[in-house]
Amino acid sequence: MRPTLLVLIAASGASVMAGGCKVSLDYCGRSLLHIGNYINQIEAAIQRAKTNPDHMMDTLFHCYGGDDGEISVVKDCGQGRCHDSGAGKSDYCASSARFKLVEQYAE
């Protein structure tokens, strides 16, 4: 195999891995959809956990990584309550008190 072909193969694999979730971090459903094509993993994890599929964007998932981007449901945060903490940090469910405070100032 030619060296340039090996470099292209290695680079394409690295770009796929770079777009995946980071092992041991928690992600809101919407965050997973922003970083990669996680719809199949999200749907499967929600089905295994028997949580409400209508809340997939506001469900918190744990990243186990691997070739298939394995995830599992941590918690259904409730509508609008899954908070994106930014790159390199775990997302989390906002508490009811905090959520009410945010709603109050958003009006």
One Martini backbone bead per residue (centre of mass of N, CA, C, O) as a GRO file, in nm:
protein
  107
    1MET     BB    1   0.099   0.035   0.019
    2ARG     BB    2   0.067   0.357   0.007
    3PRO     BB    3   0.143   0.618   0.211
    4THR     BB    4  -0.097   0.807   0.132
    5LEU     BB    5  -0.320   0.600   0.195
    6LEU     BB    6  -0.255   0.563   0.494
    7VAL     BB    7  -0.304   0.857   0.575
    8LEU     BB    8  -0.601   0.871   0.489
    9ILE     BB    9  -0.705   0.646   0.671
   10ALA     BB   10  -0.611   0.768   0.941
   11ALA     BB   11  -0.761   1.041   0.914
   12SER     BB   12  -1.052   0.931   0.890
   13GLY     BB   13  -1.054   0.790   1.168
   14ALA     BB   14  -0.994   1.044   1.342
   15SER     BB   15  -1.249   1.209   1.262
   16VAL     BB   16  -1.455   1.014   1.380
   17MET     BB   17  -1.347   1.016   1.675
   18ALA     BB   18  -1.364   1.330   1.724
   19GLY     BB   19  -1.702   1.318   1.700
   20GLY     BB   20  -1.722   1.188   1.968
   21CYS     BB   21  -1.766   1.087   2.263
   22LYS     BB   22  -1.654   1.117   2.589
   23VAL     BB   23  -1.534   0.927   2.808
   24SER     BB   24  -1.738   0.968   3.111
   25LEU     BB   25  -1.940   1.153   2.995
   26ASP     BB   26  -2.220   1.367   2.996
   27TYR     BB   27  -2.524   1.387   2.782
   28CYS     BB   28  -2.728   1.540   2.599
   29GLY     BB   29  -2.908   1.468   2.332
   30ARG     BB   30  -2.841   1.732   2.173
   31SER     BB   31  -2.532   1.702   2.199
   32LEU     BB   32  -2.500   1.436   2.044
   33LEU     BB   33  -2.622   1.550   1.775
   34HIS     BB   34  -2.392   1.768   1.737
   35ILE     BB   35  -2.133   1.557   1.735
   36GLY     BB   36  -2.333   1.332   1.601
   37ASN     BB   37  -2.471   1.017   1.490
   38TYR     BB   38  -2.695   0.924   1.764
   39ILE     BB   39  -2.988   0.825   1.712
   40ASN     BB   40  -2.968   0.515   1.746
   41GLN     BB   41  -2.848   0.516   2.035
   42ILE     BB   42  -3.071   0.678   2.170
   43GLU     BB   43  -3.311   0.494   2.104
   44ALA     BB   44  -3.192   0.238   2.239
   45ALA     BB   45  -3.148   0.354   2.527
   46ILE     BB   46  -3.445   0.432   2.577
   47GLN     BB   47  -3.561   0.150   2.543
   48ARG     BB   48  -3.396   0.010   2.769
   49ALA     BB   49  -3.499   0.232   2.996
   50LYS     BB   50  -3.799   0.321   2.956
   51THR     BB   51  -3.826   0.602   2.835
   52ASN     BB   52  -3.919   0.901   2.701
   53PRO     BB   53  -3.891   0.979   2.363
   54ASP     BB   54  -3.989   1.287   2.381
   55HIS     BB   55  -3.708   1.344   2.575
   56MET     BB   56  -3.431   1.308   2.420
   57MET     BB   57  -3.302   1.599   2.448
   58ASP     BB   58  -3.360   1.577   2.790
   59THR     BB   59  -3.156   1.346   2.808
   60LEU     BB   60  -2.923   1.172   3.001
   61PHE     BB   61  -2.596   1.059   2.900
   62HIS     BB   62  -2.358   0.800   2.894
   63CYS     BB   63  -2.018   0.757   2.800
   64TYR     BB   64  -1.834   0.462   2.668
   65GLY     BB   65  -1.788   0.437   2.371
   66GLY     BB   66  -1.634   0.310   2.119
   67ASP     BB   67  -1.715   0.217   1.800
   68ASP     BB   68  -2.046   0.284   1.864
   69GLY     BB   69  -2.100   0.490   2.088
   70GLU     BB   70  -2.165   0.411   2.376
   71ILE     BB   71  -2.477   0.439   2.561
   72SER     BB   72  -2.665   0.570   2.849
   73VAL     BB   73  -2.909   0.620   3.068
   74VAL     BB   74  -2.950   0.836   3.344
   75LYS     BB   75  -3.177   1.073   3.271
   76ASP     BB   76  -3.483   1.238   3.286
   77CYS     BB   77  -3.501   1.584   3.310
   78GLY     BB   78  -3.693   1.729   3.139
   79GLN     BB   79  -3.823   1.988   3.000
   80GLY     BB   80  -3.548   2.202   2.955
   81ARG     BB   81  -3.323   2.056   3.185
   82CYS     BB   82  -3.084   2.016   2.998
   83HIS     BB   83  -2.739   2.094   3.048
   84ASP     BB   84  -2.489   2.257   2.876
   85SER     BB   85  -2.134   2.271   2.970
   86GLY     BB   86  -1.950   2.205   2.747
   87ALA     BB   87  -1.648   2.139   2.660
   88GLY     BB   88  -1.526   1.872   2.865
   89LYS     BB   89  -1.814   1.855   3.006
   90SER     BB   90  -2.068   1.767   3.194
   91ASP     BB   91  -2.377   1.730   3.179
   92TYR     BB   92  -2.705   1.838   3.322
   93CYS     BB   93  -2.958   1.856   3.555
   94ALA     BB   94  -3.178   2.083   3.635
   95SER     BB   95  -3.321   2.211   3.884
   96SER     BB   96  -3.619   2.327   3.975
   97ALA     BB   97  -3.525   2.594   4.102
   98ARG     BB   98  -3.340   2.682   3.870
   99PHE     BB   99  -3.553   2.669   3.647
  100LYS     BB  100  -3.744   2.886   3.765
  101LEU     BB  101  -3.537   3.115   3.762
  102VAL     BB  102  -3.486   3.117   3.459
  103GLU     BB  103  -3.779   3.165   3.374
  104GLN     BB  104  -3.818   3.435   3.519
  105TYR     BB  105  -3.577   3.588   3.352
  106ALA     BB  106  -3.699   3.523   3.057
  107GLU     BB  107  -3.967   3.715   3.072
   0.00000   0.00000   0.00000
